[in-house]
């Protein structure tokens, strides 16, 4: 049984639901690393080295691997998965790609953007569809916004849309503030725009199944996503997404769900019931292979060919 060592910076292991499902075909260990010693231990143990995130830990792992004794490196294979933020953070040019046997991207647009100097494959993120209840929401006025609050999520646009909607609409905002500047700004603007009764900040939410109950829509205003989990999770529940047209969004979603400017988003909320198909949203996730089962099968297929 081949041993897979997953190297991931401590605290960034949010997207490893697939790992345990590789058993019993593989022996899998997650190494949540904090230093070079942790990385060396993982490199020494594994036969397949999975670098989760193409970030600092991947850069360091590849440097260490390059300097390991040749007999130790013999027959080891390295896989590196790049999500999105790494592509814009200056990490990719620092990767010693000559040691990477396969680079994994979560979307085709992201792969084209990075244009890696190594073999690559696209394996989309997946949600555990069997554990996600279908909610089949009725028309209403409750909008979910989900994700850590930072510049990437373009949070100011949320308020610009809300202030143009019927006063019965409410924003339910799940996610911790990741940048203090935005916490000060958003809470200030909520007061200044007279939206105190229309915006609820939940902070980090542990039980998302409970949070999604009663929500009628998901609003995503991100400036860039590779393959967003919250959109998939909403759709799997039958919750209609309204999505800012970030680069590559048109490769993932249909035109009716996308907006370029706030006026279009407001119009979408006003007319959304005309094209709502709750079960169709869930089926869209399944048919596009955005499920955990599909993701695991594609990872196994890729590993068998490395």
Buried (B, 14 or more C-beta within 10 A) or exposed (E): EBBBBBBBBEEBBEBBBBBEBBEEEBBBBBBBBEEEEBBBBBBEBBBBBBBBBBBBBBBBBBBBBEEEEEEEBEEBBBBBBBBBBBBEEEBBEBBBBEBBBBBBBBBBBBBEBBEBEBEBBBBBBBBBBEEBEBBEBEEEBBBBBBBEBBEBBBBEBBBBBBBBBEEEBBBBBBBBBBBEEBBEBBBEBBEEBEBEEBBEBBEEBEEBEEBBEEBBBBBBBBEBBBBBBBBBBBBBBBBBBBBBBBEBBEEBBEEEBBBEEBEBBBEBBEEBEEEBEBEEBBBBBBEBBBBBBBBBBBBBEBBEEE
